[in-house]
Amino acid sequence: MVNAESHVDEAQARLLLSQAQRVVVKVGSQALCLPDGRLDGRTIAGLCQDLATLLDQGRQVVLVSSGAVASGRGEIGAGPDGSYRGLGKQALAAIGQPLLMARYRLEMKGLGREVGQVLLTHGDLSDRSRFLHARRVMGELMAAGVLVIVNENDTVAVDELKFGDNDQLAAQVAHVIGAEALVLLTEVDGLFTANPSKDPGAQLIAYVGSKAGDALAAAEDATSAFGTGGMRSKVLAARKAGAVGVVTAIARGKSPEALLAVLRGESVGTVLAPAQRKLAGRRSWLVTSVRPRGTLHVDAGAAQALLRGGRSLLPAGVLRVEGKFAVGDPVQIYGPENHLIARGLVRYGSEDATLSCGLRSEQIATALGWLPAAELVHRDDLALVE
């Protein structure tokens, strides 16, 4: 295996894909559905055959499947005014989700495999104990040879509990189960230098290094008729998965056996290398699964102390505070030029943190009448994202 501290080139990244024994596969709505939203039976049958093959190889697989809202639309059908009987996305998901699961169950049953459904909200993974519970349950299912199918619990998720899109959910699931590979199946062949539907000269990018800056510049934040994420979302998901050592590939979902080709290490689609330094334990949970309650903006000196010195964040280095949070809540930390550098668990409430900006400990004790803590975010509760 490649050392987590070393540079991972394309050949090594493809090798990691071929060696992965625990895999998360995410399939998007456009890859899974016909233009009218109905499920594409041929694509689903082919995908299930590939998934069964992976299970037969002894690999453990979790499928993050989009398509609930789209198949709900396909089932209801648009009225003359283009609406779906006044039903919103959450209601359409309630109609489409059982259709989706029934089709997966039918196909996998014919291949001698069972499926198990897990519905999640962001709140389930932001809470450490529920995060560990989800890990245990999915681990039991995978150990029994069951295909685990995960989706966001759309019918109950509110904005503050939503993942945003299934690319981000897939990256977080990869962390939950300790996956080694994440495969994002979409409607195009991979990441291109430009949008191939608009630019005929767009070229496929076969490999993206761990920094992914160029990839983000190329990835257009577009949305599809049924999907909620564009290619930028997939690159961001790859970066999130890469932070915990997961190699990611993007490939065309409707191409026959594309999934198997990717996991054989063949030159298919785009492969995105994991980070050179793998986060572990609570730090990996902070980066991948926790939604920040507030934001701390720090000066250049504090940013350098965090990034280079491995220091705690002191109130003296904080320029301003945004949001409302309590002691122990997760916050994000931005350095100069509004650049995200870290996430952590704060030791001050937002009001005390605001009053303490730029102050030393003795000044804080005078301003507040007491000293909540010497550190605003202790280094043991902090994870760098740079």
C-alpha positions in Angstrom: 0.0 0.0 0.0 1.1 3.6 -0.6 2.4 5.4 2.5 -0.2 8.0 3.6 2.5 10.7 3.8 3.8 10.1 0.3 2.7 11.6 -3.0 0.2 9.5 -4.9 0.6 9.6 -8.7 -2.0 8.3 -11.2 -0.6 4.8 -11.4 -0.6 4.5 -7.6 -4.1 6.0 -7.3 -5.4 3.5 -9.9 -3.7 0.7 -8.0 -5.4 1.8 -4.8 -8.8 1.5 -6.6 -8.0 -2.0 -7.7 -7.0 -3.0 -4.2 -9.9 -1.4 -2.4 -11.9 -4.0 -0.4 -14.5 -1.6 1.1 -16.1 0.7 -1.5 -18.7 3.4 -1.7 -20.5 3.8 -5.0 -22.6 6.8 -5.7 -24.9 7.0 -8.7 -26.6 10.2 -9.8 -30.1 10.8 -11.0 -29.2 11.5 -14.6 -27.2 8.3 -14.8 -30.1 6.4 -13.2 -33.2 7.9 -14.8 -34.7 8.5 -18.2 -35.3 12.1 -19.3 -38.9 12.0 -17.9 -37.7 10.9 -14.5 -38.7 7.2 -14.8 -36.1 4.7 -13.7 -33.8 3.4 -16.5 -34.3 -0.3 -16.2 -31.3 -1.2 -18.3 -28.9 1.0 -16.4 -30.2 -0.3 -13.0 -29.9 -3.9 -14.1 -26.3 -3.3 -15.3 -25.4 -1.5 -12.1 -26.8 -4.3 -10.0 -24.9 -6.9 -12.0 -21.6 -4.9 -11.4 -22.4 -4.6 -7.7 -23.1 -8.3 -7.3 -19.8 -9.0 -9.1 -18.0 -6.9 -6.5 -19.7 -8.7 -3.7 -18.9 -12.0 -5.2 -15.2 -10.9 -5.2 -15.5 -10.5 -1.4 -15.6 -6.7 -1.5 -17.9 -4.8 0.8 -20.1 -2.2 -0.9 -22.3 0.7 0.1 -24.4 2.3 -2.7 -25.5 5.9 -2.3 -28.3 6.2 -4.7 -30.0 9.3 -6.0 -33.2 9.1 -8.0 -35.9 9.2 -5.3 -37.2 12.7 -6.3 -36.8 12.0 -10.0 -38.6 8.7 -9.9 -41.4 10.3 -7.9 -41.8 12.8 -10.7 -41.8 10.0 -13.2 -44.5 8.2 -11.3 -46.7 11.2 -10.9 -46.2 12.8 -14.3 -46.2 16.5 -14.9 -49.6 18.1 -15.3 -50.5 20.6 -18.1 -49.0 23.4 -16.1 -45.7 21.5 -15.7 -46.2 21.0 -12.0 -46.5 17.7 -10.1 -49.9 18.1 -8.4 -48.4 20.8 -6.2 -46.0 18.3 -4.6 -42.6 19.5 -3.4 -39.3 17.6 -3.5 -39.8 16.0 -0.1 -43.2 14.6 -1.0 -41.9 13.4 -4.4 -39.1 11.6 -2.6 -41.6 9.9 -0.4 -43.3 8.5 -3.6 -40.0 7.7 -5.4 -38.0 6.1 -2.6 -40.0 2.9 -2.3 -40.0 2.6 -6.1 -36.3 2.9 -6.2 -35.7 0.4 -3.4 -38.2 -2.1 -4.9 -36.3 -2.1 -8.1 -32.9 -2.6 -6.4 -34.4 -5.4 -4.3 -35.9 -7.1 -7.4 -32.6 -6.9 -9.4 -30.3 -8.0 -6.5 -32.7 -10.8 -5.4 -32.4 -12.2 -8.9 -28.6 -12.2 -8.4 -28.8 -14.0 -5.1 -28.2 -10.9 -2.9 -30.1 -9.0 -0.3 -30.3 -5.2 0.1 -30.6 -3.1 3.3 -31.7 0.5 3.4 -30.2 3.2 5.6 -31.7 6.7 5.5 -29.6 9.5 7.1 -29.7 13.2 7.8 -26.7 15.4 8.5 -27.7 15.4 12.2 -27.2 11.7 12.3 -23.5 12.1 11.4 -22.9 15.4 13.2 -23.6 13.6 16.5 -20.6 11.5 17.4 -22.6 8.7 19.1 -25.0 8.4 16.2 -22.1 8.5 13.8 -20.6 5.5 15.6 -24.0 3.7 15.7 -24.4 4.2 11.9 -20.9 2.8 11.4 -21.7 -0.3 13.5 -25.0 -1.1 11.7 -23.6 -0.7 8.2 -20.6 -2.8 9.3 -22.9 -5.6 10.4 -24.8 -5.5 7.1 -21.6 -5.5 5.0 -20.1 -8.3 7.0 -23.2 -10.4 6.1 -22.8 -9.8 2.4 -25.7 -7.4 2.2 -25.7 -4.5 -0.3 -26.2 -1.4 1.8 -28.2 1.3 0.0 -28.0 4.8 1.6 -29.9 7.9 0.8 -30.7 11.1 2.6 -33.9 11.0 4.6 -35.4 13.7 2.3 -38.9 13.5 3.8 -37.8 14.7 7.2 -34.6 16.6 6.6 -34.8 20.3 7.1 -32.2 22.8 5.7 -29.9 22.6 8.7 -29.9 18.8 8.6 -29.4 18.3 4.9 -26.2 17.2 3.3 -26.7 19.4 0.3 -26.4 16.7 -2.3 -25.6 13.0 -2.5 -22.0 13.6 -3.6 -21.3 15.1 -0.1 -23.4 12.3 1.5 -21.3 9.7 -0.3 -18.0 11.3 0.9 -19.3 11.2 4.5 -20.5 7.6 4.2 -17.0 6.7 2.9 -15.6 8.1 6.2 -18.3 6.4 8.3 -17.5 2.9 7.0 -13.8 3.4 6.6 -13.9 2.9 2.9 -10.8 2.8 0.8 -12.4 4.0 -2.5 -15.3 6.2 -3.6 -16.7 5.9 -7.1 -19.0 8.7 -8.4 -21.1 7.5 -11.3 -22.5 10.4 -13.3 -23.8 11.3 -16.8 -20.4 12.2 -18.3 -17.1 10.3 -18.7 -15.3 12.2 -15.9 -13.9 15.6 -15.1 -13.2 17.7 -18.2 -11.1 20.9 -18.8 -14.4 22.6 -19.6 -18.1 21.7 -19.9 -18.1 19.2 -22.8 -21.7 20.0 -23.6 -20.7 23.6 -24.3 -17.1 23.3 -25.5 -16.3 20.7 -28.1 -12.6 21.1 -27.4 -13.0 20.0 -23.7 -10.5 17.3 -22.8 -11.0 14.6 -20.2 -8.7 15.0 -17.1 -7.5 11.5 -16.2 -5.8 12.4 -12.9 -6.1 15.1 -10.3 -3.6 15.4 -7.5 -4.4 15.8 -3.8 -4.6 19.7 -4.0 -7.3 19.7 -6.7 -7.1 23.4 -7.2 -7.0 23.1 -11.0 -9.8 20.7 -10.9 -12.0 23.1 -8.9 -11.3 25.8 -11.5 -12.3 23.5 -14.3 -15.4 22.0 -12.6 -18.4 24.0 -13.5 -21.0 24.3 -10.7 -23.9 23.4 -12.9 -27.0 21.5 -12.0 -29.0 19.0 -14.0 -32.7 18.6 -14.6 -33.0 16.2 -11.7 -29.7 16.3 -9.8 -28.7 18.8 -7.1 -24.9 18.8 -7.6 -22.6 19.6 -10.5 -19.0 18.5 -11.2 -17.7 21.0 -8.7 -19.7 19.2 -6.0 -18.0 15.9 -7.0 -14.5 17.5 -6.8 -15.4 18.9 -3.3 -16.7 15.4 -2.3 -13.4 13.9 -3.5 -11.4 16.4 -1.4 -13.5 15.6 1.6 -13.0 11.8 1.1 -9.4 12.3 0.3 -8.8 14.0 3.7 -9.4 10.6 5.3 -7.3 8.7 2.8 -10.1 7.7 0.4 -9.2 7.6 -3.4 -12.0 8.8 -5.6 -13.0 8.1 -9.2 -15.6 9.8 -11.5 -17.0 7.8 -14.4 -20.0 7.5 -16.7 -22.8 5.6 -15.0 -24.5 4.4 -18.2 -21.3 2.9 -19.7 -21.4 -0.9 -19.4 -19.2 -2.3 -16.6 -17.6 1.2 -16.1 -17.7 0.6 -12.3 -15.8 -2.8 -12.7 -13.3 -1.2 -15.0 -12.6 1.6 -12.5 -12.1 -0.9 -9.7 -9.8 -3.0 -11.8 -7.6 0.0 -12.0 -8.1 0.6 -15.7 -7.7 4.1 -17.2 -11.4 4.9 -17.1 -12.8 8.3 -16.1 -11.0 10.6 -13.7 -9.1 9.5 -10.6 -8.6 11.9 -7.7 -5.8 11.2 -5.3 -6.2 11.2 -1.6 -4.5 13.7 0.6 -0.8 13.2 1.4 -1.6 13.2 5.1 -4.6 11.2 6.3 -6.7 12.6 9.1 -7.8 10.0 11.7 -10.1 9.7 14.7 -12.0 12.7 15.9 -10.1 15.0 13.6 -11.5 13.1 10.5 -15.0 13.3 12.0 -14.6 17.1 12.4 -13.6 17.6 8.8 -16.0 15.3 7.1 -19.2 15.0 9.2 -19.7 18.1 11.4 -21.6 21.1 10.2 -20.1 24.3 11.8 -22.4 26.4 13.9 -20.2 29.5 13.5 -17.1 31.1 12.0 -14.0 32.6 13.5 -11.9 34.9 11.4 -8.2 35.0 12.5 -5.2 37.2 11.7 -2.1 36.1 9.8 -0.2 35.3 12.9 -2.8 33.1 14.3 -3.3 31.4 10.9 0.5 30.6 10.8 0.5 29.3 14.4 -2.3 26.9 13.4 -1.0 25.8 10.1 2.7 25.6 10.8 3.1 25.5 14.6 0.5 23.0 15.6 -0.8 25.5 18.2 -4.2 26.1 19.8 -6.3 29.1 18.7 -6.2 31.9 21.3 -8.7 34.7 21.5 -5.9 37.3 20.9 -5.6 36.1 17.2 -9.3 36.3 16.4 -10.5 39.3 14.4 -14.3 38.7 14.4 -16.9 36.1 15.2 -19.9 35.1 13.1 -22.9 33.0 14.1 -24.4 31.8 17.3 -22.9 28.8 19.1 -22.4 27.3 22.6 -19.4 25.9 24.3 -18.4 22.6 22.6 -20.1 23.5 19.3 -18.1 23.0 16.0 -16.8 26.2 14.3 -14.9 26.8 11.1 -11.8 29.0 11.1 -10.9 31.3 8.3 -7.5 33.0 7.8 -6.5 36.1 5.7 -8.2 36.5 2.3 -11.2 34.5 3.6 -9.4 31.2 3.3 -10.8 28.2 5.3 -7.9 26.7 7.2 -9.5 24.6 10.1 -12.5 23.3 12.0 -12.7 22.7 15.7 -14.8 22.6 18.8 -15.0 25.9 20.6 -14.5 26.5 24.3 -16.4 29.8 24.4 -20.0 30.7 23.6 -20.5 33.1 20.7 -21.2 36.1 22.9 -18.1 35.6 25.1 -16.0 34.9 22.0 -17.1 38.1 20.4 -16.2 40.1 23.5 -12.8 38.4 23.7 -11.6 39.1 20.2 -8.0 40.3 20.2 -7.7 40.2 23.9 -5.1 38.4 26.1 -6.1 36.2 29.0 -5.8 38.9 31.7 -7.8 41.3 29.5 -10.5 38.7 29.0 -10.9 38.1 32.7 -11.4 41.8 33.2 -13.9 42.2 30.3 -16.0 39.1 31.2 -15.4 38.9 34.9 -13.9 35.5 34.5 -11.7 33.4 32.1 -13.8 30.7 30.3 -10.6 29.0 29.0 -7.0 30.0 28.0 -7.7 28.7 24.4 -10.7 29.5 22.2 -10.1 26.2 20.3 -7.6 23.8 21.8 -5.3 22.0 19.4 -6.7 18.6 20.5 -10.1 19.7 19.3 -8.9 21.2 16.0 -8.5 19.7 12.5 -6.7 21.5 9.7 -8.4 21.4 6.3 -5.5 23.1 4.4 
